[in-house]
Amino acid sequence: MRLSLKEIDHIFLALIELDSDKYDYQISMKEYVACANKENLMQVLIGKKSESWQSFKVDLVSYLSKLGFEWEPSQGQGGSMKLTKIYLPNAIGNLLARKIFDTVTEGELSEALSTILPNMMRYLQNDPGIFHLSAVRDGFKDFVSNNSTYKFKRGKGNYFYKTKNEFVYYGADGKQDEVGLGNLIKEKLEKWLSIEIRHSQYDRGGGKLQNYDFVGYKILSDINFDNLAIYTFELKASNTIDSITKAISQAINYKSFSNYSYIVIPMFDYELFHDKDRFETFKQLCRKRIEVTVRG
């Protein structure tokens, strides 16, 4: 079953009309009889005209189960149908993200659903616990536009925010290119720190502690004597969590023989990074152990 958000909201509007006595998620034969001749309503709920109470119950379960509705029938021929759980598919979350992506940067998933599916939230207000958001969440965060997506803030339930996806710098051959990125930014690093930097990716051969990507030197003078300051840099062509973790570990190692040790990560900025919670954690770790300056 492929439905638009509007059509899904119409299903809940139809349920509101059908479940008219107490909005208790329980459809009785009496409620069915009151609506049985409303062909438009039946078309929304079971996809066709209804012939009888018994066939309606079978058709309701079959038709709406494809959208994640679970019903519990009561005993007896005239027994009611109780709606017990709703697991809307992840496609609904994807549609929701697509709908709001250009206008909403952050918020609560339930509030976003309330705006787009007002009848659904209206119907579920008496017992929202029957509505399970796991699949909707998955579909919601799977939507990607212009390398941006939604993520959910850790420890904040269903609070979401818009962020960039992981970034990888690719060379002309379509492969991750750390050397090429180094060539691109070397001059900017030199200008920023006012030092001459050697691009050491071409002549590696040392042990783990010597495999820095750039190295630079500066004479620091005071009234008494001159000091040689050593700058080392660990560059990664990607801002994945694994890349940053390794870069920090390597830069900490370089501190054993250098005065300043930096990590160079593309799109490692709060507004652009794909995981804002971890960005703050990484930033604090860097401030304690190595040099970190966030620049665009």
C-alpha positions as CSV (number, residue, x, y, z in Angstrom):
1,M,0.0,0.0,0.0
2,R,1.5,3.3,-1.1
3,L,-0.2,6.3,0.4
4,S,0.5,10.0,0.7
5,L,0.7,11.8,4.1
6,K,-2.7,13.4,3.3
7,E,-4.3,10.0,2.5
8,I,-2.9,8.6,5.8
9,D,-4.4,11.5,7.7
10,H,-7.7,10.8,6.0
11,I,-7.6,7.3,7.5
12,F,-7.4,8.7,11.0
13,L,-10.2,11.2,10.2
14,A,-12.3,8.2,9.1
15,L,-11.5,6.4,12.3
16,I,-12.5,9.5,14.3
17,E,-15.9,9.4,12.5
18,L,-16.3,5.7,12.9
19,D,-15.1,5.5,16.6
20,S,-17.6,8.2,17.5
21,D,-18.9,7.2,20.9
22,K,-15.8,7.4,23.2
23,Y,-12.8,7.6,20.9
24,D,-11.6,4.5,22.8
25,Y,-10.0,2.8,19.8
26,Q,-12.8,0.2,20.0
27,I,-15.1,-0.2,16.9
28,S,-18.4,-1.8,17.8
29,M,-21.0,-3.2,15.5
30,K,-23.3,-0.3,16.5
31,E,-20.7,2.2,15.3
32,Y,-20.2,0.2,12.1
33,V,-23.9,0.2,11.3
34,A,-24.0,3.9,11.7
35,C,-21.3,4.3,9.0
36,A,-21.8,1.3,6.8
37,N,-23.5,3.2,4.0
38,K,-20.9,5.9,3.9
39,E,-19.0,4.6,0.8
40,N,-16.3,7.2,0.9
41,L,-15.5,6.4,4.5
42,M,-15.4,2.6,3.7
43,Q,-13.2,3.3,0.7
44,V,-10.7,5.0,3.0
45,L,-10.7,2.3,5.7
46,I,-11.0,-0.9,3.7
47,G,-10.5,0.1,0.1
48,K,-14.0,-0.9,-1.1
49,K,-17.7,-0.9,-0.2
50,S,-18.5,-2.9,2.9
51,E,-21.0,-5.8,2.7
52,S,-21.4,-6.8,6.4
53,W,-20.0,-6.4,9.9
54,Q,-18.1,-9.7,9.7
55,S,-16.5,-8.9,6.3
56,F,-15.7,-5.4,7.4
57,K,-13.7,-6.7,10.4
58,V,-11.7,-9.0,8.1
59,D,-11.2,-6.3,5.5
60,L,-10.2,-3.7,8.2
61,V,-7.5,-5.9,9.6
62,S,-6.2,-6.9,6.1
63,Y,-6.2,-3.4,4.6
64,L,-4.7,-1.4,7.5
65,S,-2.2,-4.1,8.6
66,K,-0.1,-3.0,5.7
67,L,0.2,0.4,7.4
68,G,1.2,-1.2,10.8
69,F,-2.3,-1.2,12.5
70,E,-2.8,-4.1,14.9
71,W,-6.4,-5.0,16.0
72,E,-7.6,-7.3,18.7
73,P,-11.1,-8.8,18.0
74,S,-13.5,-9.6,20.8
75,Q,-15.1,-13.0,21.2
76,G,-18.4,-13.6,19.5
77,Q,-20.0,-12.8,16.1
78,G,-20.9,-9.3,17.2
79,G,-17.7,-8.7,19.1
80,S,-15.9,-5.3,18.7
81,M,-12.5,-4.6,17.1
82,K,-10.0,-2.9,19.4
83,L,-7.0,-1.0,17.9
84,T,-4.0,-2.0,20.1
85,K,-0.9,-0.9,18.3
86,I,0.2,1.3,15.4
87,Y,3.6,0.9,13.7
88,L,3.6,3.2,10.7
89,P,6.3,2.1,8.2
90,N,9.6,3.9,7.7
91,A,8.3,5.3,4.4
92,I,6.0,7.6,6.4
93,G,9.0,9.1,8.3
94,N,10.8,9.5,4.9
95,L,7.8,11.4,3.5
96,L,7.6,13.5,6.6
97,A,11.3,14.5,6.4
98,R,10.9,15.3,2.7
99,K,7.8,17.5,3.5
100,I,9.4,19.6,6.2
101,F,13.1,19.6,5.2
102,D,13.3,23.0,3.6
103,T,11.5,24.8,6.5
104,V,12.2,22.9,9.8
105,T,15.8,22.7,11.2
106,E,15.0,21.1,14.5
107,G,12.1,20.1,16.8
108,E,10.1,17.2,18.3
109,L,9.1,14.4,16.0
110,S,5.6,14.3,17.6
111,E,5.1,18.0,17.0
112,A,6.2,17.7,13.3
113,L,3.7,14.8,13.0
114,S,1.0,16.9,14.6
115,T,1.5,19.6,11.9
116,I,1.5,17.2,9.0
117,L,-0.9,14.6,10.3
118,P,-3.3,16.6,12.6
119,N,-6.1,14.0,12.6
120,M,-3.7,11.2,13.5
121,M,-2.5,13.0,16.6
122,R,-6.1,14.1,17.4
123,Y,-7.3,10.5,17.3
124,L,-4.3,9.2,19.4
125,Q,-4.4,11.9,22.1
126,N,-6.3,9.7,24.6
127,D,-3.7,7.0,24.5
128,P,-0.6,8.0,22.5
129,G,1.2,4.9,23.9
130,I,-0.2,2.7,21.2
131,F,1.7,4.6,18.5
132,H,5.2,3.3,18.1
133,L,7.7,5.7,16.3
134,S,10.7,3.4,15.8
135,A,10.2,2.8,12.1
136,V,9.1,6.3,11.4
137,R,12.3,7.6,13.1
138,D,14.4,5.3,10.9
139,G,12.7,6.6,7.7
140,F,12.9,10.2,9.0
141,K,16.6,10.1,9.5
142,D,17.3,8.2,6.2
143,F,16.1,11.1,4.1
144,V,19.0,13.0,2.5
145,S,18.9,16.2,0.6
146,N,22.0,18.2,-0.5
147,N,24.2,15.9,1.7
148,S,22.1,17.0,4.7
149,T,19.8,14.9,6.9
150,Y,18.0,14.8,10.2
151,K,19.5,13.2,13.3
152,F,18.1,12.6,16.8
153,K,19.8,14.2,19.8
154,R,21.1,11.7,22.2
155,G,19.3,11.6,25.5
156,K,16.5,13.9,24.2
157,G,14.0,11.2,23.0
158,N,12.6,12.2,19.7
159,Y,14.1,15.6,19.4
160,F,15.7,16.0,16.0
161,Y,18.0,18.5,14.3
162,K,19.3,19.0,10.7
163,T,22.9,18.3,10.0
164,K,25.4,17.5,7.2
165,N,26.2,13.9,6.4
166,E,29.7,12.4,6.8
167,F,32.2,14.0,4.4
168,V,34.9,12.3,2.4
169,Y,37.3,14.2,0.1
170,Y,37.7,12.2,-3.1
171,G,40.5,12.5,-5.7
172,A,40.1,12.4,-9.5
173,D,40.1,8.6,-9.4
174,G,37.0,8.6,-7.2
175,K,39.0,7.3,-4.2
176,Q,39.5,8.9,-0.8
177,D,42.5,11.2,-1.3
178,E,44.3,12.4,1.8
179,V,47.4,13.5,-0.1
180,G,45.4,15.6,-2.5
181,L,43.6,17.3,0.3
182,G,46.9,18.0,1.9
183,N,48.1,19.7,-1.2
184,L,45.0,21.8,-1.3
185,I,45.3,23.1,2.3
186,K,49.1,23.3,2.9
187,E,49.4,26.9,1.9
188,K,46.4,27.9,4.0
189,L,47.9,26.3,7.1
190,E,51.2,28.1,6.5
191,K,49.5,31.4,6.2
192,W,47.3,30.8,9.2
193,L,50.2,29.9,11.5
194,S,52.9,32.0,9.8
195,I,55.3,29.1,9.4
196,E,56.7,27.1,6.6
197,I,55.3,23.6,6.5
198,R,56.7,20.4,5.0
199,H,54.2,18.0,3.5
200,S,55.6,14.8,4.9
201,Q,53.0,12.4,3.4
202,Y,55.3,11.8,0.5
203,D,58.3,10.6,2.5
204,R,56.8,8.5,5.3
205,G,58.8,5.6,6.6
206,G,59.1,6.2,10.4
207,G,57.2,4.4,13.1
208,K,53.8,5.2,14.4
209,L,54.9,8.4,16.2
210,Q,56.6,9.8,13.1
211,N,53.8,9.4,10.7
212,Y,52.5,12.9,10.9
213,D,51.2,14.4,7.7
214,F,52.7,17.9,8.0
215,V,55.6,19.2,10.1
216,G,56.6,22.8,10.6
217,Y,59.1,24.8,12.7
218,K,59.2,28.3,14.1
219,I,61.9,30.2,16.1
220,L,60.3,31.7,19.2
221,S,62.5,34.5,20.5
222,D,62.5,36.3,23.8
223,I,65.0,38.6,25.6
224,N,67.2,35.8,26.8
225,F,67.4,33.1,24.1
226,D,65.7,31.5,21.0
227,N,63.6,28.4,21.1
228,L,62.7,26.1,18.3
229,A,59.0,25.2,18.3
230,I,57.9,22.1,16.4
231,Y,54.4,21.9,14.9
232,T,52.9,18.5,13.8
233,F,49.6,17.9,12.0
234,E,47.5,14.8,11.5
235,L,45.2,15.1,8.5
236,K,42.2,13.0,7.6
237,A,40.3,13.1,4.4
238,S,37.0,12.3,6.1
239,N,35.1,13.5,9.2
240,T,33.8,10.1,10.2
241,I,33.8,9.2,13.8
242,D,36.5,6.6,13.2
243,S,38.7,9.1,11.4
244,I,38.5,11.7,14.1
245,T,39.1,9.2,16.9
246,K,42.3,7.9,15.1
247,A,43.4,11.5,14.4
248,I,43.2,12.5,18.0
249,S,45.0,9.4,19.2
250,Q,47.8,10.0,16.7
251,A,48.1,13.7,17.5
252,I,48.4,12.9,21.2
253,N,51.3,10.6,20.3
254,Y,53.0,13.4,18.4
255,K,52.9,15.6,21.5
256,S,55.8,13.5,22.9
257,F,58.2,15.3,20.6
258,S,56.4,18.4,19.3
259,N,55.3,21.6,21.0
260,Y,52.1,21.9,19.1
261,S,50.0,19.0,17.7
262,Y,46.9,19.6,15.5
263,I,44.3,17.5,13.8
264,V,43.1,18.7,10.4
265,I,39.5,17.4,9.7
266,P,37.2,18.6,6.9
267,M,33.8,19.9,7.9
268,F,34.7,19.6,11.6
269,D,32.5,22.5,12.7
270,Y,29.4,22.6,14.9
271,E,27.1,23.8,12.2
272,L,28.4,21.3,9.5
273,F,29.3,18.3,11.6
274,H,27.1,15.2,11.3
275,D,26.9,14.5,15.0
276,K,26.6,17.6,17.2
277,D,26.7,15.7,20.5
278,R,30.0,14.0,19.6
279,F,31.4,17.3,18.2
280,E,31.4,18.8,21.7
281,T,32.9,15.7,23.2
282,F,35.7,15.6,20.6
283,K,36.3,19.4,21.0
284,Q,36.7,19.1,24.8
285,L,39.0,16.1,24.4
286,C,41.2,18.0,22.0
287,R,41.4,21.0,24.2
288,K,42.7,18.9,27.0
289,R,45.2,16.9,25.0
290,I,46.1,18.7,21.8
291,E,45.7,22.0,20.0
292,V,42.3,22.6,18.5
293,T,41.0,25.6,16.6
294,V,37.8,25.3,14.6
295,R,38.0,27.2,11.4
296,G,35.8,27.2,8.3
